[in-house]
Amino acid sequence: MIEADTVFMKRALDQARRGAGLVSPNPMVGAILVKDGQVVGEGFHRYDSRKHSETYAIEMAGRQARGATLYCNLEPCCHHGRTPPCTDALIEAGISRAVIATKDPYAQVNGKGVEQLREAGIEVDVGLLEERARKLNESYFKFVSSGRPFVHGIIEYPSTPQVDWHPSSEFLEFASKYDAVMIGTRAELNRVVIDRALARDRHRALVVVADNTDRGLLKALRKRVNGEFSVVPFERLPDTSETGNVLRLEDSPGYDGTEPRMKSLLVTLTRSEVTSLLLLPGLLDSSDTAFGEFDKVTLAVPSIAYEQGFSTRWVFGDIEFDLEDVSIEQAGPYTELTGYPSLQEVA
């Protein structure tokens, strides 16, 4: 592949990111059509528009789509769902080449879209910037492959003297993209994260999961958003709505106090096609069972301790773990480390 391919694929990924909060339970997808080195069409997917990114790009390009190259971060769909197959539209438009970052794990696609394009005589290359593309849609990939939401846990380590962690703007930006947030024991942190999430443009309601022991907090949440939140049992959680929902762990079907709460919660969220869950610190910080569900972790560590080599391995309850592929942000006196947990062992 040539250097220009990478440039245009990065642009397709940038287009896809514009769909954050607007596509769940679908993936974020961006498409670019290029002819003679110039972009002639582009677009990104929005769930409520019933058009895929490839359709927008084709419509923008018009006749210039014939002989063009498609750059797309995810394999085009090849089945009838909410929309007609994108592969049919691309073949009809007359594109000559397709550069695709990664295949779609969804069973009705998963390589079939690539195969259909190739059978139509279109040159197809797969795998350019694949890791970036998979991370962009990590919630979708987890949900489709396992049938469970992608879980991002936050662990706050105490400082001496006691100073609370106040999240960085970078943390709040990605935190606002989750379908659901489980609030923790710090009211101010809950407020900041929920407010940012509600301010984000999204096509369906934010789901807030709350422990039923703090009725004052639930009342404050409802008041803060002018009644947009309501306490509803898990089994009646609507798929889409213009209202937000506060869910109580105790309402989960089958939850009798003995079943791990996280397991019951994830089953319930799955039924409503909630693909991602952010866990704020406090309620589950001593639960080994909960940690086993974490796909991603953010550690809020006092910067002084971190700079002194606080730890090369981290602790959650009785679990020791490492983080891989770590990104670091500064948040006042705290350092935020976000990565993927590995090497879990009992301390």
N, C-alpha and C positions, 0 to 999 in steps of 0.2 A: 504494500500500500504506500501511497505517496504522502508527503508531508501535508498537502492540502486536505487529504482525507481526515487527518487528525483535527485540523482547524475547523472543518465543517461539522465533525462529530461533536466537538466541544460546543459548537453553536446549537446543535440539536439537543444536547444535554441542558444547556441554558434555557432553551425553549421549554423543555420538559419540566424544569423546576418552577416555571410559572404556574403550573397546575397544583402546586402544594396546597393542600386543604380543599381542593376543588374536585378531586377524583375518587377518593376512597369510596368503595373498596377496590376500585380499579387502580392500575398503575399510572404513574406520571410518564407521559410519552410526548416527545418532541420530534418533529419531522422537518427536514430541509430538502428542497429540490434545487439542484445546481446544474446549470447548463453553460458550457463554455466558460467555466470558472466563476460564474456569477450566480448569486442566489435569486431564483425566480419564483420561489414559493416557500412558505414556512407556516408552521402552526403548532399549537399544543392542545392536548386533550382537556376538556372539561366534562365532567360526568353529566351535568344537567343540560348540556347543549346537544347531546346525542350525536355529536360528530367527533371522529377521531382526528388526531393530528395530521395524518396522511391526507385526509379529506380536505382539511383547511389548506394544506400546501398545494394540492392539486387544483383546488378552486382558484387560489391566488395565481398560480402559474399559467392556468389556461392552456393554450396551445403549446406554450413553451415547455410543458411537461414532457412532450414527446422527445425521446432521446436524452432526457435528463437523468441525473444520478440522485437517488434517494439516500439521505443520511438519517438514520432513525436509531434511537437508543434502545428500542425493544422490537422484537420480531413482529411484523404486521399480522393482525388477526386474519384467520382464514375460515371463520365460521359465522353463521348468522346468530347474533345475540341481540343486544339493544340496537345495533347498527349492522348494516350489510358488511360483508368481508372487505377489509382494506386491500387484501391481495387482488381481488377482482378489480377494484377501482384503479390500482396501480398498473395492472396489466392493460386495462382498457385505456388508461392515459398514455401508455406507450413508453414508460421509462425503460432505459437500457441497462441500468445497473443499480444495485442496492447495496449499501454498506450498513450493516446492522451490528450494534454493539453486543447484544446478547439475545439468546433465544428466550421465548416466553415459557415459563414452567407450567402454565395452565394446560391441562391435559388436552383440550380441544385444539391447541395450537402446537406448542412444544416441538418445533422443527417442521411441522406440516406447512406453515406459512412460507418458510424458506424453500421447501421442496416444490411448492406450487409455483413460486416465482421462477425457479430454475427450470421447471418443466415448460414454462412459457417462453424460455429462451433468454431470460434476464440473468445477467451475471450477478452473483450474490457473494459478498464477502462478510463473514461473521467473526466477531471477536475484538474489534477495534475499541479500546477503552472499556473493555468488558467489566473490569473490577469497579470502575467508577459507576458504570450503569447499574450494576447489581446493588451497590451501596445506596445509590439514589432511591431505588425501590426496594430496600431491604425489608420493609414492612410487608409489602405485597408478596415478595418471594417467600418470606416465612409463612405468611397466611395461606398461600396457595399450596406450598409444599407440605405443611404440617397440619393445617386446619386450626391453627391457634394464632392469636395476635402476637406481634413483635413486642417484647417487653423491655423497656428501658428503665432501669432502677437508679435512683440517686442515693448516694451514701454521704452523709455529712460527718466529718470527724471533728470533735470538739477542740476548741483552742483554749489556751491558758495565757492570760485571763479570758473568760468566756466572751467571745464576740461572735455574733451570728453571721452566717454566710449570706451575702446578698448577691444573687446571680448576675453574671455578666450579661451584656446585651446579646452577645453571641449565643449564650445558653437559652435566653428567653426566646430568641428567634426560632431555634430549632424545636424548643419545647412546645411552642405554639402550634406546631404542625401535627401533633398527635391527635388521633381520634378521641382518645379518652385520657383523663388525668385522675389518678388516685391521690387525693389530698392527704397530707401528713399531719404532724402535730404542731407545726408552726403556722399560726394564723396569717401572719404577714407574708410569709413565703407563699402560702396557698393563694392569697389574694393577688399577689403580683403575677404569678404564673397564670391563674385563671383569667385575670383581666387581659393579659396579653393574648391569650388564646381566643377570648371572645372578640377581641378587636380585629382578629384576622378574618379575611373573607373566606367563607367555607360554605359548601353546598348542603351540608346537613349538620344537625346539632352536635355541639361538643358534649361528650358524656363525662360527668364528674362522678367518681366513685368515692364514697365517704363512709367512715365507720359510724354506726348508728349511735355511738355513745355521746357524741357532741351535737346535741340538737340545736344549741345556740349557734354553732358554726353553720349548720345547714340553713337555719333561718337567716343568718347574715348573708349567706350566698344568694339566697332567693331575693333578698332585699337589694343587694348590690346590683343585680342585673334587672331590676324592675320587674320581677316576677317571671323572668324567662326560664328560671329553673323550677322544676317540680320534683318532689320525691315520689318515685314510682317503683313498684316491685320489678325485679329483674325480668321476670317472665313476660311482662307487658312492655318492655322497652321497644319503642318503634324504631324501624330501620332509618327513616328520614323524618325530619320534622323541623318546623321553624322555632321550636322551643328547645331549651337545653334540658338535661335530665340529671338529677342527683340520684345515684344508686346506692343503696345500703348493702353492705356485704351480707348482712343477716337475711336479706330477702332472696339470696341466691337459692334456686331450687336444690333441694337435697342437703343444704347446709344445716347441720345440727350441732355444730360446735366441735365435732370430732374430725370431719373431713377438712383437709387443708384449705384454708380460705382462698388462696391463690388459685388452686385447681378449680374450685367452684366458680370463681370469678371469671376465669378465662373461658370456661365452658359457656357461661352466660353471654359474654361478649362475643364469642364466636357465632352464636345463634343470631346475633344482630349485625353480623358482618363488620364488627369493629376490628380493624386490622392492626391497630397499634395502641399501646398503653404506656403512659409515663407514670412512674411511681415516685412521688415526693417523699422525702425522708421522714421517718418517725414510726409509723404504724407497723412496718414489717422489718425493721432494722435488725431484729434478733432472730429472724425466721430462716433457718437453713433451707426449709422446703421452698420458701419464696425465692431464695437466691438461685436455686436450681432452674427457675423459669427465666432468669435474666438473659437476654440476648446481648444487651449493651449496658454499660455502667458509666455513670459520671460520679467521680469522687471529688467532693469539696474538701480540700485539705488545707489547714493553716500554712501559709506560705513559708513562714519561718521554719516549721518542722519539715516541710518538703525540701527546702533548700539545704537543710542539714542532713539530708539523706534519710528522711523519716522512715522509708520502707522500700524495699525492692519487691516485696510481696505484701498483699493487702489482706485485711481481715473483715469478714462479715459474719457476725455471730461466732460460730465455731469453724467457719470455713476460711481457709487461706487460698488466695488466688493471685494470678498475674493478670495484667492487661496487655492486649495486643493492639497494634495499630493505633497508638494513643495520639490524640490531639490535646493541646494545652491552651487554656485561656486564663487570663488573670482577672480576678474579681475582688478588688480591694485587697484586704489582708489574706484572702484565700486564693488558692490555685485550683482550677478545675481541670481534672484529667478525665477525658472521655475515651473509652475504648471497648474492646470486646473481651470478656472474662475467659480465662483458660487456666489449666492446671489446678483445678479445684481439689483441695485435700482437707481432711479434718485436722484442725489445729491440735 
